[in-house]
């Protein structure tokens, strides 16, 4: 071996030592205590990393008095000592495995004070992982059972359909490329995308607050779908008539275009009023909540299990009822029209009719120990009146001739003329138009 070759080998040995010192460190380390909400499946000798590089290891795992996990770690120089502002998070090295956790440190700024050996990073500076079991534990038993049913239902859905699913999988690549373009388009307008996320979160929160109403909606929608399924024959017939209906509605839709222009002006004019809609809807919400029992009763009124007991079946029988009652209604309308002039004529005579009932009742109300002794029977055309200069005379008519001589239209007294006229001359009554068919001169004799 030459001297030059010996010098080269010595330089190579020195370089290896320097690299080992740089890579493996000087051996000096600093001990710190990290408090986590839970240990996140950490085990002794798990890595402590900064930027994906191992700079220390886990030494012990203990339980504090306040039931937190205290993780004691060693951090090698030159990455220690740590500075105030350092944070720690427990991460998983891969999706598979059990003890595949490590602690990732984010160092604080070098301008901040140093953390002395044995210092503690409190729970405010650490983040524990959320395991899938913790997520499932947040669900109540009914929700977990529903999730299990979804998974079981998916298994039933794909059972025996492997070939069809394989054919469908061929379309995943176009679907993913299309989704990539969609994401790129959404990323172009980040403000709109951010608003979508924010407002979507608000909508989800609102739906979570009204989850009972949403459950009722799904239940009622299920009942509605079941009712539609029961009427599949009628639905098929309606779908068969739909094309003709759409063709006939085409003209209406064409005319609707001009209406939409006018509707724009109406919308612009009504826009200031919409600002008051939000307070109105907030005030309306308690009314809607209180109206739920009424809506429930109305639903039972409209449709109830069984036959001949709800409004739908009543409407189904209404055409037959209309066919039967139409002639009767026509006759009733004719009778009412013919009765109207009679009632119009009789209405002013209401006081006379009431007085007749009153006097008739008074005359027939007297009674003794044997009961009512007064017997009243109306007799028509019992006398014949003859007028003479000496005065009028009533001549009895034989009973067998009374009905034969019954005449009408002898008197046309006005209302109120059956008694002596009052001092204020308010009777006999005459309507202001003078159309009442009566003779105001036919009054009782006397002053």
C-alpha positions as CSV (number, residue, x, y, z in Angstrom):
1,X,0.0,0.0,0.0
2,X,1.3,3.4,-1.0
3,X,1.3,6.4,1.2
4,X,-1.2,8.2,-1.0
5,X,-3.6,5.3,-0.8
6,X,-3.3,5.2,3.0
7,X,-4.1,8.9,3.2
8,X,-7.2,8.4,1.0
9,X,-8.5,5.6,3.2
10,X,-7.9,7.7,6.3
11,X,-9.9,10.6,4.8
12,X,-12.7,8.2,3.9
13,X,-12.9,6.9,7.4
14,X,-13.0,10.4,8.8
15,X,-15.8,11.3,6.4
16,X,-17.8,8.2,7.5
17,X,-17.4,9.3,11.1
18,X,-18.5,12.8,10.4
19,X,-21.6,11.6,8.5
20,X,-22.5,9.2,11.3
21,X,-22.2,12.0,13.8
22,X,-24.4,14.3,11.7
23,X,-27.0,11.7,11.0
24,X,-27.1,10.0,14.3
25,X,-26.6,13.1,16.4
26,X,-24.3,13.8,19.2
27,X,-26.3,11.6,21.6
28,X,-27.5,14.4,23.8
29,X,-31.3,14.6,24.2
30,X,-33.9,16.5,26.2
31,X,-36.9,15.0,28.0
32,X,-40.4,16.6,27.8
33,X,-43.9,15.6,29.0
34,X,-46.9,15.9,26.6
35,X,-50.4,15.8,27.9
36,X,-53.1,14.3,25.5
37,X,-56.8,13.7,25.9
38,X,-56.0,10.1,25.2
39,X,-52.8,8.1,24.2
40,X,-54.2,7.3,20.7
41,X,-52.8,3.7,20.7
42,X,-49.2,4.9,21.2
43,X,-46.7,2.4,22.6
44,X,-43.2,2.8,24.0
45,X,-40.4,3.6,21.5
46,X,-42.8,5.0,18.9
47,X,-41.3,7.8,16.9
48,X,-41.3,11.5,17.6
49,X,-40.9,13.3,14.3
50,X,-40.5,16.8,12.8
51,X,-41.2,17.2,9.1
52,X,-41.3,13.4,8.7
53,X,-37.9,12.8,10.3
54,X,-37.4,10.9,13.5
55,X,-35.9,13.2,16.2
56,X,-36.8,11.2,19.3
57,X,-38.9,8.5,20.8
58,X,-41.7,7.8,23.3
59,X,-40.3,6.7,26.7
60,X,-43.3,6.3,29.0
61,X,-47.1,6.5,29.0
62,X,-48.8,7.4,32.3
63,X,-52.2,8.6,33.5
64,X,-52.5,12.0,35.2
65,X,-54.7,12.8,38.2
66,X,-57.2,14.5,35.9
67,X,-57.4,11.4,33.6
68,X,-55.2,12.6,30.8
69,X,-52.5,10.7,29.0
70,X,-49.0,12.0,29.9
71,X,-46.5,10.9,27.2
72,X,-42.8,11.3,28.2
73,X,-40.6,11.7,25.1
74,X,-36.9,12.3,24.4
75,X,-36.0,14.8,21.7
76,X,-32.4,14.7,20.3
77,X,-30.3,17.7,19.6
78,X,-30.1,19.8,17.5
79,X,-33.9,19.8,17.5
80,X,-34.0,20.4,21.2
81,X,-34.4,22.3,23.3
82,X,-38.0,23.1,22.2
83,X,-39.5,26.6,22.3
84,X,-42.8,28.0,23.6
85,X,-45.4,27.6,20.9
86,X,-44.5,24.1,20.0
87,X,-47.6,21.8,19.3
88,X,-47.9,18.1,19.1
89,X,-50.3,15.8,17.4
90,X,-50.6,12.0,17.3
91,X,-50.8,10.6,13.7
92,X,-51.0,7.2,12.1
93,X,-48.2,6.0,9.8
94,X,-50.6,4.0,7.6
95,X,-54.3,3.0,7.4
96,X,-53.4,-0.6,8.4
97,X,-51.9,-1.8,11.7
98,X,-52.5,-1.4,15.4
99,X,-49.4,0.3,17.0
100,X,-48.6,2.4,14.0
101,X,-48.7,5.8,15.6
102,X,-46.2,8.5,16.0
103,X,-46.0,12.0,17.5
104,X,-45.5,14.9,15.0
105,X,-44.1,18.1,16.6
106,X,-44.4,21.6,15.1
107,X,-41.6,23.6,16.7
108,X,-42.3,27.0,18.1
109,X,-40.4,30.1,16.8
110,X,-36.7,30.3,17.9
111,X,-37.4,33.8,19.1
112,X,-39.8,32.4,21.8
113,X,-38.5,31.3,25.2
114,X,-37.0,27.8,25.5
115,X,-38.8,25.0,27.3
116,X,-36.6,23.5,30.0
117,X,-36.0,19.8,30.4
118,X,-38.9,18.1,32.0
119,X,-41.3,20.8,30.8
120,X,-44.9,20.0,30.0
121,X,-47.0,20.7,26.8
122,X,-50.5,20.9,28.2
123,X,-53.6,19.6,26.4
124,X,-54.1,23.1,24.8
125,X,-51.0,22.5,22.7
126,X,-51.6,18.8,21.8
127,X,-54.2,17.1,19.6
128,X,-55.3,13.5,20.0
129,X,-56.5,11.4,17.1
130,X,-60.1,10.5,16.6
131,X,-60.5,6.8,16.1
132,X,-63.4,5.3,14.1
133,X,-64.8,3.7,17.3
134,X,-65.1,7.1,18.8
135,X,-67.1,8.3,15.8
136,X,-69.4,5.3,16.1
137,X,-69.8,5.9,19.9
138,X,-71.2,9.3,19.1
139,X,-74.2,7.7,17.4
140,X,-77.2,6.6,19.4
141,X,-78.3,2.9,19.3
142,X,-81.1,3.5,16.7
143,X,-78.6,5.3,14.4
144,X,-76.0,2.5,14.8
145,X,-78.7,-0.1,14.0
146,X,-79.7,1.9,10.9
147,X,-76.1,2.1,9.8
148,X,-75.8,-1.7,10.2
149,X,-78.9,-2.1,8.2
150,X,-77.4,0.1,5.4
151,X,-74.2,-2.0,5.4
152,X,-76.3,-5.3,5.3
153,X,-78.6,-3.8,2.7
154,X,-75.5,-3.0,0.5
155,X,-74.4,-6.6,0.9
156,X,-77.8,-7.8,-0.2
157,X,-77.8,-5.3,-3.1
158,X,-74.5,-6.5,-4.6
159,X,-75.1,-10.2,-3.9
160,X,-75.1,-12.2,-7.1
161,X,-74.4,-9.0,-9.2
162,X,-70.6,-9.2,-9.4
163,X,-70.5,-9.3,-13.2
164,X,-72.8,-6.3,-13.5
165,X,-70.8,-4.4,-10.9
166,X,-67.6,-5.2,-12.8
167,X,-69.1,-3.7,-16.0
168,X,-70.2,-0.7,-14.1
169,X,-66.7,-0.3,-12.7
170,X,-65.4,0.4,-16.2
171,X,-67.2,3.7,-16.1
172,X,-65.3,4.8,-12.9
173,X,-62.4,6.2,-14.9
174,X,-64.6,8.5,-17.0
175,X,-66.6,9.4,-13.9
176,X,-63.4,10.3,-12.0
177,X,-62.0,12.4,-14.9
178,X,-65.3,14.2,-15.2
179,X,-65.3,14.8,-11.4
180,X,-61.7,16.1,-11.8
181,X,-62.9,18.6,-14.3
182,X,-65.8,19.5,-12.1
183,X,-63.4,20.1,-9.1
184,X,-61.2,22.3,-11.3
185,X,-64.2,24.4,-12.4
186,X,-65.3,24.7,-8.8
187,X,-61.7,25.7,-7.8
188,X,-61.7,28.6,-10.3
189,X,-64.2,30.5,-8.2
190,X,-63.0,29.8,-4.7
191,X,-65.2,32.5,-3.1
192,X,-68.4,30.8,-4.6
193,X,-67.1,27.4,-3.5
194,X,-66.4,28.7,0.0
195,X,-69.9,30.1,0.2
196,X,-71.3,26.8,-1.0
197,X,-69.4,25.0,1.8
198,X,-70.4,27.5,4.5
199,X,-74.0,27.7,3.5
200,X,-74.1,23.9,3.1
201,X,-72.8,23.6,6.7
202,X,-75.6,26.0,7.9
203,X,-78.2,24.0,6.0
204,X,-76.9,20.8,7.5
205,X,-77.0,22.3,11.0
206,X,-80.6,23.5,10.4
207,X,-81.6,20.1,9.3
208,X,-79.9,18.5,12.3
209,X,-81.9,20.8,14.6
210,X,-85.1,19.7,12.8
211,X,-84.2,16.0,12.5
212,X,-87.5,15.0,14.1
213,X,-89.4,16.9,11.4
214,X,-87.1,15.4,8.8
215,X,-87.8,11.9,10.1
216,X,-91.6,12.6,9.9
217,X,-91.0,13.9,6.3
218,X,-89.2,10.7,5.3
219,X,-91.9,8.6,7.0
220,X,-94.7,10.5,5.3
221,X,-92.9,10.3,2.0
222,X,-92.6,6.5,2.5
223,X,-96.4,6.4,3.1
224,X,-96.9,8.6,0.0
225,X,-94.8,6.3,-2.1
226,X,-96.7,3.3,-0.8
227,X,-100.0,4.9,-1.6
228,X,-98.7,5.7,-5.1
229,X,-97.6,2.1,-5.5
230,X,-101.1,0.9,-4.5
231,X,-102.5,3.1,-7.3
232,X,-100.1,1.8,-10.0
233,X,-102.9,1.2,-12.5
234,X,-104.2,4.7,-12.2
235,X,-100.6,6.0,-12.4
236,X,-100.0,4.0,-15.5
237,X,-103.1,5.4,-17.1
238,X,-102.1,9.0,-16.1
239,X,-98.7,8.5,-17.6
240,X,-100.3,7.3,-20.8
241,X,-102.4,10.5,-21.0
242,X,-99.4,12.7,-20.1
243,X,-98.0,13.1,-23.7
244,X,-101.3,14.5,-25.0
245,X,-101.5,16.8,-22.0
246,X,-97.9,18.1,-22.7
247,X,-98.7,18.7,-26.3
248,X,-101.8,20.6,-25.5
249,X,-99.8,22.6,-22.8
250,X,-97.2,23.6,-25.3
251,X,-99.2,26.6,-26.5
252,X,-99.7,27.7,-22.9
253,X,-96.0,27.4,-22.3
254,X,-95.3,29.6,-25.3
255,X,-97.7,32.2,-24.1
256,X,-96.0,32.0,-20.7
257,X,-92.8,33.5,-22.1
258,X,-94.5,36.9,-22.5
259,X,-96.0,36.6,-19.0
260,X,-92.5,36.0,-17.6
261,X,-91.4,39.4,-18.9
262,X,-94.3,41.1,-17.0
263,X,-93.5,38.9,-14.0
264,X,-90.0,40.3,-13.9
265,X,-91.4,43.8,-13.4
266,X,-93.7,42.4,-10.6
267,X,-90.7,40.7,-9.0
268,X,-88.7,43.9,-9.1
269,X,-91.5,45.8,-7.5
270,X,-92.1,43.2,-4.8
271,X,-88.4,42.9,-3.9
272,X,-88.5,45.5,-1.1
273,X,-91.3,43.7,0.5
274,X,-89.4,40.4,0.7
275,X,-87.1,41.9,3.4
276,X,-90.0,41.5,5.8
277,X,-90.6,37.9,4.9
278,X,-87.8,36.5,7.1
279,X,-89.3,38.0,10.4
280,X,-92.7,36.9,9.2
281,X,-91.5,33.3,8.7
282,X,-89.9,33.3,12.1
283,X,-93.1,34.4,13.7
284,X,-95.0,31.8,11.6
285,X,-92.8,28.9,12.8
286,X,-94.6,28.5,16.2
287,X,-97.9,28.5,14.3
288,X,-96.7,25.8,12.0
289,X,-95.5,23.7,14.9
290,X,-98.8,24.1,16.7
291,X,-100.7,23.2,13.5
292,X,-99.1,19.7,13.2
293,X,-101.9,18.0,15.1
294,X,-104.4,19.8,12.9
295,X,-102.5,18.7,9.8
296,X,-102.4,15.1,11.1
297,X,-106.2,15.1,11.7
298,X,-106.7,16.6,8.2
299,X,-104.6,13.8,6.7
300,X,-106.8,11.3,8.5
301,X,-109.9,13.1,7.2
302,X,-108.5,13.0,3.6
303,X,-107.4,9.3,3.7
304,X,-108.0,6.7,6.3
305,X,-107.5,2.9,6.2
306,X,-110.8,1.2,5.4
307,X,-113.6,1.8,3.0
308,X,-116.2,4.6,2.8
309,X,-114.6,6.6,5.7
310,X,-112.5,9.4,4.1
311,X,-112.7,12.4,1.9
312,X,-111.1,10.7,-1.2
313,X,-113.8,8.0,-1.3
314,X,-116.5,10.7,-0.8
315,X,-115.1,12.6,-3.8
316,X,-115.1,9.4,-5.8
317,X,-118.8,9.0,-5.2
318,X,-119.5,12.7,-5.8
319,X,-120.1,12.3,-9.6
320,X,-122.9,9.8,-9.1
321,X,-124.4,12.1,-6.4
322,X,-124.2,15.0,-8.8
323,X,-125.9,13.1,-11.6
324,X,-128.8,12.1,-9.2
325,X,-129.1,15.5,-7.6
326,X,-128.8,17.7,-10.7
327,X,-132.6,17.4,-11.6
328,X,-133.6,18.0,-8.0
329,X,-131.4,21.1,-7.8
330,X,-132.8,22.4,-11.1
331,X,-136.4,22.0,-9.7
332,X,-135.3,23.6,-6.4
333,X,-133.9,26.6,-8.2
334,X,-137.1,27.0,-10.3
335,X,-139.2,26.7,-7.1
336,X,-137.1,29.3,-5.3
337,X,-137.3,31.7,-8.2
338,X,-141.1,31.3,-8.3
339,X,-141.4,31.6,-4.5
340,X,-139.3,34.8,-4.4
341,X,-142.2,37.1,-5.4
342,X,-144.5,35.4,-3.0
343,X,-142.1,35.9,-0.1
344,X,-141.4,39.4,-1.2
345,X,-145.2,40.1,-0.9
346,X,-145.7,38.2,2.4
347,X,-142.6,39.7,4.2
348,X,-144.3,43.0,5.1
349,X,-147.2,41.1,6.6
350,X,-145.0,39.5,9.2
351,X,-146.5,41.5,12.1
352,X,-150.0,40.4,11.2
353,X,-148.9,36.7,11.0
354,X,-147.2,37.0,14.4
355,X,-150.2,38.7,15.9
356,X,-152.5,35.9,14.6
357,X,-150.3,33.3,16.2
358,X,-150.3,35.3,19.4
359,X,-154.0,35.8,19.6
360,X,-154.7,32.3,18.5
361,X,-152.5,31.0,21.4
362,X,-154.2,33.3,23.9
363,X,-157.7,32.2,22.8
364,X,-156.9,28.5,23.0
365,X,-154.9,28.7,26.3
366,X,-157.8,28.9,28.7
367,X,-158.6,25.8,30.6
368,X,-160.4,24.5,33.7
369,X,-160.2,21.3,35.8
370,X,-161.2,19.3,32.8
371,X,-158.6,20.7,30.6
372,X,-158.7,23.3,27.8
373,X,-162.3,24.3,27.2
374,X,-161.8,26.6,24.3
375,X,-162.0,25.1,20.8
376,X,-161.0,27.2,17.9
377,X,-161.5,26.2,14.3
378,X,-161.0,28.5,11.4
379,X,-164.1,28.7,9.1
380,X,-163.9,30.3,5.7
381,X,-166.7,32.2,4.0
382,X,-169.2,31.6,6.9
383,X,-171.1,34.9,6.3
384,X,-172.1,37.1,3.4
385,X,-171.7,40.8,3.8
386,X,-174.3,43.1,2.4
387,X,-173.7,46.9,2.5
388,X,-176.6,49.3,2.7
389,X,-177.2,52.9,3.6
390,X,-178.3,51.8,7.1
391,X,-175.1,49.9,7.6
392,X,-173.5,46.6,6.7
393,X,-175.2,43.2,7.5
394,X,-173.6,39.7,7.9
395,X,-175.9,37.0,6.6
396,X,-174.9,33.4,7.5
397,X,-174.2,31.0,4.6
398,X,-175.4,27.4,4.9
399,X,-172.4,25.1,5.5
400,X,-173.0,23.1,2.3
401,X,-172.6,26.3,0.2
402,X,-169.7,27.9,1.9
403,X,-166.8,26.3,-0.1
404,X,-168.8,26.9,-3.3
405,X,-169.0,30.6,-2.7
406,X,-165.4,31.0,-1.4
407,X,-163.9,33.9,-3.3
408,X,-160.4,35.4,-3.2
409,X,-159.2,38.9,-4.0
410,X,-161.9,40.6,-2.0
411,X,-159.5,42.5,0.2
412,X,-156.1,44.0,-0.7
413,X,-155.2,45.5,2.7
414,X,-151.7,46.9,3.2
415,X,-149.5,45.7,6.0
416,X,-150.7,47.0,9.4
417,X,-154.3,47.7,8.1
418,X,-155.8,44.8,10.2
419,X,-156.0,47.2,13.2
420,X,-156.8,50.8,13.8
421,X,-154.0,53.1,12.3
422,X,-151.7,54.6,15.0
423,X,-151.6,58.3,15.6
424,X,-148.2,58.7,13.8
425,X,-149.7,57.2,10.6
426,X,-146.9,54.7,10.4
427,X,-149.5,52.1,9.3
428,X,-150.8,51.0,6.9
429,X,-147.3,50.4,5.5
430,X,-146.4,51.4,2.0
431,X,-143.0,50.6,0.4
432,X,-141.1,53.7,-0.8
433,X,-141.3,52.4,-4.4
434,X,-145.0,51.9,-4.3
435,X,-144.8,48.5,-5.9
436,X,-146.5,46.6,-3.0
437,X,-149.8,45.1,-4.4
438,X,-152.2,46.5,-1.8
439,X,-154.9,49.1,-1.4
440,X,-154.1,51.7,1.4
441,X,-157.7,52.8,1.4
442,X,-158.9,49.4,2.9
443,X,-158.7,50.2,6.6
444,X,-161.0,49.3,9.5
445,X,-163.9,51.6,10.1
446,X,-163.6,54.1,12.8
447,X,-161.7,57.2,13.6
